[in-house]
């Protein structure tokens, strides 16, 4: 019995000793961490918008002659996904800026104007570095460097920033726990950047020298907003309803004075065309100026089409896409035209391009968009369905276009087009729906960027005994007068449109009807997928009642 008690006493003493040792270690850690954590960083740290991203840097930061350099891969990772090297210079785009910076001079070209800087790009052991402290205006950032803590702070000037003052001297903790490490000390009255209030009574903050940690919320006071969030304003409130107003390269713009298109808020007249010399043909004139005045008087935005339509334009388009200076000149001209004619944007309608130019067409949109944004103008780009031929479908990188441009317009028609020898629908519901699913999932395009294009026309097919067919376009308003009297239409529930078939002079005539019933079905996909709007091809083909139907469907 006595032996058992002695063993238990020894165990109790050991537990007490271990417990005391643990307590002493905790106390020692609390005392020492003030001195361990407050030591200088051995490595330069980078804080971007209240996040320490140092561990995500691909290369070390360089600081020479008070100029801060970031490597090109890190610029790409944090600022410009599409940074690009060409002709011994680096081209970078961000929001409303496109800039060219060379290696051999201290000049940077921003949106067409040269600006003197202290240093250009440099090669360091085979890695390209850019003087980001000289490029603050391009990326819209403020930069501070604290030599004591070796922390560089970069803040986006279009993001909200709030600050608070500290009520008393206290420690900034590494986590939301009173025994966590102290990463900094702040004095009464000092300001800290407020990052986020946490649910457990702590606030995540950033100290003046760039360290990020936690302070009890009740110990902060005098919250003020020092910078508002400059979220991008959209030109059009609510759903976009765009009508293409095509009048060829040679005809004058139509006189629409005194008319109004119910529900439409954007018009896209065919003002600009690429010529076989690689120049822009402007088809505006007096009639076009009156058209613009009419549109603005009715509250419509004007995003003219810029097309490369015409024979043998594939090679001309390719030549421009493959030449940076030619792309640059076209973009400069487009930007100037938007200012000259008080336009609100551009609708790029380039079709039939070489598949091998897919990345270069993306570059064209990447370089065009900031120049238009500089003037408050919109960039919209027309693309075909993801599945199709090399020069019709595989020439578009929809993911990049959808990411960069303000809007990507899916031309949801010509499922079976002019070149087809097989009769088929112009725009079957199932095909349109599947294509949109690819835009949203495979291509990963945000739904608020996608405009669905719908047809105001169909085709009448003449199919011979050999099964081959030819077609002619029939405007929606002319369908009833085109079909023979007494022809009965059948509803196709998969295509969600009416189908008509009859015999005429040895041919089997076929038509998949586009009318208010078929368009309602396609318009429902806009609401179902939360798309940003609709575009109609083209003005003049429609029936009068369709505008009210489109308006109702968009408002659902």
C-alpha positions as CSV (number, residue, x, y, z in Angstrom):
1,X,0.0,0.0,0.0
2,X,2.8,2.4,1.0
3,X,4.8,1.4,-2.1
4,X,1.8,2.3,-4.3
5,X,1.4,5.8,-2.7
6,X,5.1,6.5,-3.3
7,X,4.7,5.7,-7.0
8,X,1.7,7.9,-7.3
9,X,3.6,10.8,-5.6
10,X,6.4,10.5,-8.0
11,X,4.0,10.6,-11.0
12,X,2.3,13.7,-9.5
13,X,5.6,15.4,-9.1
14,X,6.6,14.7,-12.7
15,X,3.2,16.0,-14.0
16,X,3.7,19.2,-11.9
17,X,7.3,19.7,-13.2
18,X,6.2,19.2,-16.8
19,X,3.3,21.6,-16.4
20,X,5.5,24.2,-14.8
21,X,8.1,23.7,-17.6
22,X,5.4,24.2,-20.3
23,X,4.1,27.4,-18.6
24,X,7.7,28.8,-18.4
25,X,8.3,28.0,-22.1
26,X,5.1,29.8,-23.0
27,X,6.0,32.8,-20.9
28,X,9.5,32.8,-22.4
29,X,8.1,32.6,-25.9
30,X,5.8,35.6,-25.2
31,X,8.7,37.6,-23.9
32,X,11.2,36.6,-26.6
33,X,8.9,36.8,-29.6
34,X,8.9,40.6,-29.2
35,X,12.6,40.6,-30.1
36,X,12.7,37.7,-32.6
37,X,9.8,38.8,-34.8
38,X,10.7,42.5,-34.8
39,X,14.1,41.8,-36.3
40,X,14.8,43.0,-39.9
41,X,13.7,40.7,-42.8
42,X,16.6,39.1,-44.5
43,X,14.7,39.1,-47.8
44,X,12.8,41.9,-49.5
45,X,9.1,41.3,-49.0
46,X,6.3,42.4,-51.4
47,X,2.8,43.3,-50.2
48,X,0.3,43.9,-52.9
49,X,-3.2,45.1,-51.9
50,X,-2.7,43.9,-48.3
51,X,-1.4,40.5,-49.2
52,X,2.2,39.4,-48.7
53,X,2.9,37.6,-51.9
54,X,6.6,37.2,-51.4
55,X,6.5,33.4,-51.4
56,X,4.7,33.5,-54.7
57,X,7.4,35.5,-56.5
58,X,9.2,33.6,-59.2
59,X,12.3,35.8,-59.0
60,X,14.0,38.0,-56.5
61,X,13.1,41.7,-56.4
62,X,16.0,44.0,-57.5
63,X,16.6,47.5,-56.2
64,X,19.2,49.6,-57.9
65,X,19.7,53.4,-57.6
66,X,16.4,53.6,-55.8
67,X,14.6,51.9,-58.7
68,X,12.5,48.8,-57.9
69,X,12.6,46.1,-60.6
70,X,10.2,43.1,-60.9
71,X,10.9,40.2,-63.2
72,X,8.7,39.8,-66.3
73,X,7.2,36.6,-65.0
74,X,6.1,38.3,-61.8
75,X,4.7,41.3,-63.7
76,X,2.7,38.7,-65.8
77,X,1.5,36.9,-62.6
78,X,0.4,40.0,-60.7
79,X,-0.4,42.7,-63.2
80,X,-0.5,41.8,-66.9
81,X,-1.3,38.2,-68.1
82,X,-0.5,39.2,-71.6
83,X,2.8,41.0,-71.4
84,X,4.7,40.6,-74.6
85,X,8.2,41.0,-76.0
86,X,8.8,42.2,-79.6
87,X,11.5,44.1,-81.5
88,X,13.8,44.5,-78.5
89,X,11.0,46.0,-76.3
90,X,8.3,44.9,-73.9
91,X,4.7,45.7,-74.5
92,X,2.4,45.7,-71.5
93,X,-1.3,46.5,-71.1
94,X,-3.3,47.2,-68.0
95,X,-6.8,48.7,-67.9
96,X,-6.6,51.9,-69.9
97,X,-3.0,51.8,-70.7
98,X,-0.7,50.2,-73.3
99,X,3.0,50.8,-72.9
100,X,6.2,50.0,-74.8
101,X,9.4,50.0,-72.8
102,X,12.8,49.3,-74.4
103,X,16.2,48.1,-73.1
104,X,18.4,50.7,-74.5
105,X,16.8,54.1,-73.6
106,X,15.0,55.7,-70.7
107,X,11.8,56.3,-72.5
108,X,8.4,54.6,-72.2
109,X,5.6,55.1,-74.7
110,X,2.2,55.2,-73.0
111,X,-0.9,55.2,-75.3
112,X,1.1,56.7,-78.1
113,X,3.0,59.4,-76.1
114,X,6.7,59.2,-75.1
115,X,7.5,59.7,-71.4
116,X,11.0,60.1,-69.9
117,X,11.8,57.6,-67.1
118,X,14.9,57.0,-64.9
119,X,15.6,53.5,-66.3
120,X,14.3,51.1,-68.9
121,X,14.0,47.3,-69.0
122,X,17.1,45.2,-68.2
123,X,18.4,41.7,-68.6
124,X,19.7,40.2,-65.4
125,X,21.3,36.7,-65.8
126,X,19.0,36.0,-68.8
127,X,15.9,37.2,-67.0
128,X,14.0,40.4,-68.1
129,X,13.3,42.9,-65.4
130,X,11.0,45.9,-65.6
131,X,11.4,49.1,-63.5
132,X,8.0,48.9,-61.9
133,X,8.6,52.0,-59.7
134,X,8.8,53.9,-63.0
135,X,5.6,52.3,-64.3
136,X,3.1,53.2,-61.5
137,X,0.9,55.2,-63.9
138,X,0.5,52.2,-66.2
139,X,-0.6,49.8,-63.5
140,X,-2.4,52.4,-61.4
141,X,-0.5,51.7,-58.2
142,X,1.2,53.5,-55.4
143,X,4.5,52.1,-54.3
144,X,6.3,52.6,-50.9
145,X,9.5,50.9,-49.8
146,X,10.5,50.7,-46.1
147,X,14.2,50.0,-45.8
148,X,14.0,49.1,-42.1
149,X,11.5,46.2,-42.6
150,X,12.6,45.6,-46.3
151,X,8.9,45.6,-47.3
152,X,7.6,47.0,-50.6
153,X,4.0,48.1,-50.5
154,X,2.0,48.3,-53.7
155,X,-1.6,49.5,-53.5
156,X,-4.0,49.7,-56.5
157,X,-5.4,53.2,-56.6
158,X,-8.8,52.1,-57.8
159,X,-9.4,50.0,-54.7
160,X,-11.1,51.1,-51.5
161,X,-8.8,51.8,-48.5
162,X,-9.8,52.4,-44.9
163,X,-7.7,53.5,-42.0
164,X,-8.1,53.5,-38.2
165,X,-6.2,54.9,-35.3
166,X,-4.9,52.9,-32.4
167,X,-6.4,53.7,-29.0
168,X,-3.3,52.8,-27.0
169,X,0.1,51.3,-27.3
170,X,-0.3,47.6,-28.2
171,X,1.1,44.7,-30.1
172,X,0.1,43.5,-33.6
173,X,-0.4,39.8,-33.4
174,X,0.4,37.2,-36.1
175,X,-2.9,35.4,-35.6
176,X,-6.2,35.9,-33.7
177,X,-4.9,34.6,-30.4
178,X,-3.6,36.4,-27.4
179,X,-0.6,34.1,-27.1
180,X,0.4,34.4,-30.8
181,X,3.6,36.0,-31.9
182,X,4.0,39.8,-32.0
183,X,4.9,41.0,-35.4
184,X,4.9,44.7,-34.7
185,X,4.2,47.3,-32.1
186,X,2.1,50.4,-32.6
187,X,1.7,53.5,-30.5
188,X,-1.4,55.3,-29.4
189,X,-2.7,57.6,-32.2
190,X,-0.9,55.8,-35.0
191,X,-2.8,54.9,-38.1
192,X,-3.2,51.4,-39.5
193,X,-4.8,50.2,-42.7
194,X,-7.9,48.3,-42.0
195,X,-8.1,45.1,-44.1
196,X,-11.1,43.2,-42.7
197,X,-13.2,42.9,-39.5
198,X,-13.2,39.3,-38.3
199,X,-16.2,37.7,-36.7
200,X,-14.4,37.0,-33.4
201,X,-13.7,40.6,-32.4
202,X,-10.3,40.9,-34.2
203,X,-9.5,43.1,-37.2
204,X,-6.9,42.3,-39.8
205,X,-4.6,45.4,-40.3
206,X,-1.5,46.6,-42.1
207,X,1.0,48.7,-40.2
208,X,2.6,51.8,-41.7
209,X,5.8,49.8,-42.5
210,X,3.9,47.0,-44.3
211,X,3.5,44.3,-41.7
212,X,0.2,42.5,-41.7
213,X,-1.4,41.1,-38.5
214,X,-4.3,41.3,-36.1
215,X,-5.5,43.8,-33.5
216,X,-8.6,43.6,-31.2
217,X,-11.4,45.6,-32.9
218,X,-12.3,47.4,-29.8
219,X,-8.8,48.9,-29.6
220,X,-9.3,50.7,-32.9
221,X,-11.0,54.1,-33.4
222,X,-11.7,56.8,-36.0
223,X,-12.3,54.7,-39.1
224,X,-12.1,56.8,-42.2
225,X,-12.2,55.9,-45.9
226,X,-9.1,57.4,-47.5
227,X,-9.8,56.1,-51.0
228,X,-13.1,55.0,-52.6
229,X,-13.5,51.8,-54.7
230,X,-13.4,53.0,-58.3
231,X,-15.5,50.1,-59.8
232,X,-15.8,50.3,-63.5
233,X,-19.1,51.9,-64.6
234,X,-21.0,50.2,-67.4
235,X,-22.2,52.2,-70.4
236,X,-25.5,50.4,-70.5
237,X,-27.6,49.7,-67.4
238,X,-29.4,46.4,-67.4
239,X,-29.4,44.0,-70.4
240,X,-27.8,45.1,-73.6
241,X,-30.1,45.0,-76.7
242,X,-27.9,45.7,-79.8
243,X,-29.0,45.8,-83.3
244,X,-26.6,45.6,-86.2
245,X,-27.5,48.1,-88.9
246,X,-25.7,47.0,-92.0
247,X,-25.8,49.0,-95.2
248,X,-22.7,47.7,-97.1
249,X,-19.4,49.4,-97.8
250,X,-20.7,51.7,-100.4
251,X,-24.3,52.7,-99.3
252,X,-25.0,55.7,-97.1
253,X,-26.3,55.2,-93.6
254,X,-30.1,55.0,-93.5
255,X,-32.1,58.0,-92.5
256,X,-33.8,56.9,-89.2
257,X,-34.8,60.4,-88.0
258,X,-38.3,60.3,-86.5
259,X,-38.2,56.5,-85.8
260,X,-37.5,54.6,-82.6
261,X,-36.6,51.0,-82.0
262,X,-38.4,49.9,-78.8
263,X,-36.1,48.3,-76.2
264,X,-32.8,48.8,-78.2
265,X,-30.0,50.6,-76.3
266,X,-27.1,50.0,-78.7
267,X,-26.8,50.4,-82.5
268,X,-24.0,49.0,-84.6
269,X,-23.9,50.7,-88.0
270,X,-21.5,49.4,-90.6
271,X,-19.2,52.5,-90.6
272,X,-15.7,50.9,-90.8
273,X,-14.2,48.3,-93.2
274,X,-10.7,47.0,-93.7
275,X,-9.6,47.5,-97.3
276,X,-7.4,45.3,-99.4
277,X,-4.5,47.7,-98.8
278,X,-4.8,47.2,-95.0
279,X,-6.3,50.6,-94.3
280,X,-9.6,51.6,-92.7
281,X,-12.4,52.7,-95.1
282,X,-14.6,55.1,-93.3
283,X,-18.3,55.1,-94.5
284,X,-19.8,57.9,-92.4
285,X,-20.2,61.1,-94.2
286,X,-23.1,63.5,-93.6
287,X,-25.6,60.6,-93.5
288,X,-23.6,58.8,-90.9
289,X,-23.2,61.9,-88.8
290,X,-27.0,62.4,-88.8
291,X,-27.4,58.7,-87.9
292,X,-25.1,59.2,-84.8
293,X,-27.1,62.3,-83.8
294,X,-30.4,60.3,-84.2
295,X,-29.0,57.4,-82.1
296,X,-27.8,59.7,-79.3
297,X,-31.0,61.7,-79.3
298,X,-32.9,58.4,-78.6
299,X,-30.5,57.4,-75.9
300,X,-28.7,54.7,-77.9
301,X,-25.0,54.0,-77.6
302,X,-23.2,53.8,-81.0
303,X,-20.7,50.9,-81.4
304,X,-20.0,50.8,-85.1
305,X,-18.9,47.6,-86.8
306,X,-15.3,47.3,-87.9
307,X,-15.3,44.4,-90.4
308,X,-12.8,42.6,-92.7
309,X,-15.5,41.5,-95.0
310,X,-14.8,41.0,-98.7
311,X,-13.0,38.7,-101.0
312,X,-9.4,37.8,-100.5
313,X,-9.3,39.6,-97.1
314,X,-7.8,36.6,-95.3
315,X,-4.2,37.4,-96.4
316,X,-4.7,41.1,-95.8
317,X,-6.0,40.5,-92.3
318,X,-3.1,38.0,-91.6
319,X,-0.5,40.6,-92.8
320,X,-1.8,43.1,-90.3
321,X,-2.1,40.7,-87.4
322,X,1.5,39.6,-87.9
323,X,2.9,43.1,-87.9
324,X,2.9,44.9,-84.5
325,X,3.4,48.4,-86.1
326,X,0.5,47.8,-88.5
327,X,-1.8,46.6,-85.7
328,X,-0.7,49.7,-83.8
329,X,-1.5,52.0,-86.6
330,X,-5.0,50.5,-87.1
331,X,-5.7,50.8,-83.4
332,X,-4.5,54.5,-83.4
333,X,-6.8,55.2,-86.3
334,X,-9.8,53.5,-84.6
335,X,-9.2,55.4,-81.4
336,X,-9.0,58.7,-83.3
337,X,-12.2,58.0,-85.2
338,X,-14.1,57.3,-82.0
339,X,-13.1,60.7,-80.7
340,X,-13.7,62.5,-83.9
341,X,-17.3,61.2,-84.4
342,X,-18.2,61.0,-80.7
343,X,-18.7,57.2,-80.8
344,X,-19.3,55.0,-77.7
345,X,-17.3,51.9,-78.8
346,X,-16.4,49.5,-81.5
347,X,-17.8,46.2,-82.6
348,X,-15.0,44.2,-84.1
349,X,-16.4,41.8,-86.7
350,X,-13.4,40.0,-88.2
351,X,-14.2,36.6,-89.8
352,X,-12.5,34.1,-92.1
353,X,-9.1,34.4,-90.6
354,X,-6.1,32.0,-90.6
355,X,-6.0,29.5,-87.7
356,X,-2.3,30.1,-87.2
357,X,-3.1,33.8,-86.5
358,X,-5.3,32.9,-83.5
359,X,-2.9,34.4,-80.9
360,X,-2.1,37.4,-83.0
361,X,-5.8,38.3,-83.3
362,X,-6.0,38.0,-79.5
363,X,-3.0,40.4,-79.4
364,X,-5.0,42.9,-81.6
365,X,-7.9,42.8,-79.1
366,X,-5.5,43.1,-76.1
367,X,-3.8,46.1,-77.6
368,X,-7.1,47.8,-78.8
369,X,-9.1,47.5,-75.6
370,X,-7.0,49.9,-73.4
371,X,-6.9,52.5,-76.1
372,X,-10.7,52.5,-76.4
373,X,-11.1,52.4,-72.6
374,X,-8.9,55.5,-72.3
375,X,-11.7,57.4,-74.1
376,X,-14.5,55.7,-72.2
377,X,-15.3,53.5,-75.2
378,X,-16.4,49.9,-75.3
379,X,-14.8,47.0,-77.1
380,X,-17.1,44.2,-78.3
381,X,-15.9,41.3,-80.4
382,X,-18.0,39.0,-82.6
383,X,-17.1,35.3,-82.6
384,X,-18.5,32.1,-84.1
385,X,-19.5,28.9,-82.3
386,X,-16.6,27.0,-80.7
387,X,-17.0,24.0,-83.0
388,X,-16.3,24.5,-86.7
389,X,-13.7,25.0,-89.4
390,X,-10.2,26.3,-89.2
391,X,-10.8,29.7,-90.7
392,X,-14.4,30.1,-89.3
393,X,-14.2,28.8,-85.8
394,X,-10.7,27.8,-84.8
395,X,-9.2,31.2,-85.5
396,X,-10.6,32.6,-82.2
397,X,-9.3,32.2,-78.7
398,X,-12.6,32.9,-77.0
399,X,-11.2,32.7,-73.5
400,X,-8.7,35.5,-74.0
401,X,-11.1,37.6,-76.0
402,X,-13.8,37.2,-73.4
403,X,-11.4,38.1,-70.6
404,X,-9.9,41.2,-72.3
405,X,-12.8,42.8,-74.3
406,X,-15.7,44.4,-72.6
407,X,-18.1,42.0,-74.4
408,X,-17.9,38.9,-76.6
409,X,-20.7,38.5,-79.0
410,X,-21.6,34.9,-79.9
411,X,-23.0,35.0,-83.5
412,X,-25.6,32.3,-82.8
413,X,-26.6,31.6,-86.4
414,X,-25.4,30.1,-89.6
415,X,-25.4,26.6,-88.0
416,X,-26.0,25.6,-91.6
417,X,-24.8,28.5,-93.7
418,X,-24.3,29.6,-97.3
419,X,-21.4,27.2,-98.0
420,X,-23.3,24.2,-96.7
421,X,-24.5,21.6,-99.3
422,X,-26.7,19.9,-96.6
423,X,-30.0,21.5,-95.7
424,X,-30.3,22.4,-92.0
425,X,-31.5,25.0,-89.5
426,X,-30.0,28.5,-89.3
427,X,-30.0,28.4,-85.5
428,X,-31.3,25.3,-83.6
429,X,-32.0,25.8,-80.0
430,X,-30.0,22.7,-79.0
431,X,-27.0,24.0,-80.9
432,X,-27.2,27.5,-79.5
433,X,-27.6,26.1,-75.9
434,X,-24.6,23.7,-76.3
435,X,-22.5,26.4,-77.7
436,X,-23.3,28.7,-74.8
437,X,-22.4,25.9,-72.4
438,X,-19.0,25.7,-74.1
439,X,-18.5,29.5,-73.8
440,X,-19.3,29.3,-70.1
441,X,-17.5,26.1,-69.1
442,X,-14.9,25.1,-71.6
443,X,-13.9,28.6,-72.6
444,X,-14.5,29.9,-69.0
445,X,-16.0,33.2,-70.1
446,X,-18.0,35.2,-67.5
447,X,-21.7,35.3,-68.3
448,X,-21.8,39.0,-67.8
449,X,-19.4,39.4,-70.8
450,X,-21.5,37.3,-73.2
451,X,-24.0,38.8,-75.7
452,X,-26.1,36.3,-77.7
453,X,-26.5,37.1,-81.4
454,X,-29.8,35.9,-82.9
455,X,-31.0,35.9,-86.6
456,X,-33.8,37.9,-88.1
457,X,-33.6,35.6,-91.1
458,X,-33.7,31.9,-92.2
459,X,-32.9,30.0,-95.3
460,X,-35.1,28.3,-97.9
461,X,-33.3,25.1,-99.1
462,X,-33.7,23.4,-102.4
463,X,-32.6,19.8,-102.1
464,X,-32.1,17.6,-105.2
465,X,-32.4,13.9,-105.7
466,X,-28.7,13.5,-104.9
467,X,-29.3,15.0,-101.4
468,X,-27.2,18.1,-102.1
469,X,-28.9,21.4,-101.3
470,X,-28.5,25.1,-102.1
471,X,-30.1,27.9,-100.2
472,X,-31.2,31.5,-100.3
473,X,-31.7,33.9,-97.3
474,X,-35.3,34.8,-96.4
475,X,-35.9,37.7,-94.1
476,X,-38.1,37.0,-91.1
477,X,-40.7,39.5,-92.3
478,X,-40.9,37.8,-95.7
479,X,-41.3,34.2,-94.6
480,X,-45.1,34.1,-94.9
481,X,-45.1,35.6,-98.4
482,X,-42.3,33.2,-99.5
483,X,-44.0,30.0,-98.5
484,X,-46.9,28.6,-100.6
485,X,-50.4,29.0,-99.2
486,X,-51.7,26.1,-97.2
487,X,-48.3,24.6,-96.2
488,X,-48.5,23.1,-92.8
489,X,-45.6,23.6,-90.4
490,X,-44.5,21.0,-87.8
491,X,-42.9,21.9,-84.5
492,X,-39.5,20.4,-83.8
493,X,-39.1,20.2,-80.1
494,X,-35.4,19.6,-80.2
495,X,-34.7,22.6,-82.4
496,X,-37.6,24.5,-80.9
497,X,-38.8,25.9,-84.2
498,X,-41.2,25.1,-86.9
499,X,-40.2,23.0,-89.9
500,X,-41.7,23.3,-93.4
501,X,-41.2,20.9,-96.3
502,X,-42.8,20.8,-99.8
503,X,-42.0,19.9,-103.4
504,X,-41.3,22.4,-106.1
505,X,-40.1,21.7,-109.7
506,X,-38.3,18.5,-108.8
507,X,-36.7,19.8,-105.6
508,X,-37.6,19.2,-102.0
509,X,-37.9,22.6,-100.4
510,X,-37.1,22.9,-96.7
511,X,-37.2,25.7,-94.2
512,X,-36.6,25.9,-90.5
513,X,-38.6,28.9,-89.6
514,X,-37.3,31.8,-87.5
515,X,-40.2,33.7,-85.9
516,X,-41.3,34.9,-82.6
517,X,-41.8,31.4,-81.3
518,X,-38.2,30.2,-82.1
519,X,-36.6,33.5,-81.0
520,X,-38.5,33.3,-77.6
521,X,-36.8,30.0,-77.0
522,X,-33.3,31.3,-77.8
523,X,-33.9,34.5,-75.8
524,X,-34.8,32.3,-72.8
525,X,-31.2,31.2,-72.7
526,X,-30.1,34.7,-71.8
527,X,-32.1,34.6,-68.6
528,X,-31.3,31.0,-67.9
529,X,-27.5,31.6,-68.2
530,X,-27.6,35.2,-66.9
531,X,-26.0,36.5,-70.1
532,X,-25.5,40.3,-70.4
533,X,-27.8,40.7,-73.5
534,X,-28.8,40.1,-77.1
535,X,-27.7,41.3,-80.5
536,X,-29.9,41.0,-83.6
537,X,-28.7,40.5,-87.2
538,X,-29.9,42.7,-88.8
539,X,-32.1,45.8,-88.9
540,X,-34.7,45.7,-91.6
541,X,-35.2,41.9,-91.7
542,X,-37.5,41.8,-88.7
543,X,-41.3,41.8,-88.2
544,X,-42.7,44.7,-86.3
545,X,-43.9,42.7,-83.3
546,X,-40.5,41.2,-82.5
547,X,-39.2,44.3,-80.6
548,X,-41.8,44.1,-77.9
549,X,-41.2,40.3,-77.6
550,X,-37.4,40.8,-77.1
551,X,-38.0,43.6,-74.6
552,X,-40.4,41.4,-72.6
553,X,-38.0,38.4,-72.6
554,X,-35.0,40.5,-71.5
555,X,-37.0,42.0,-68.7
556,X,-37.9,38.6,-67.2
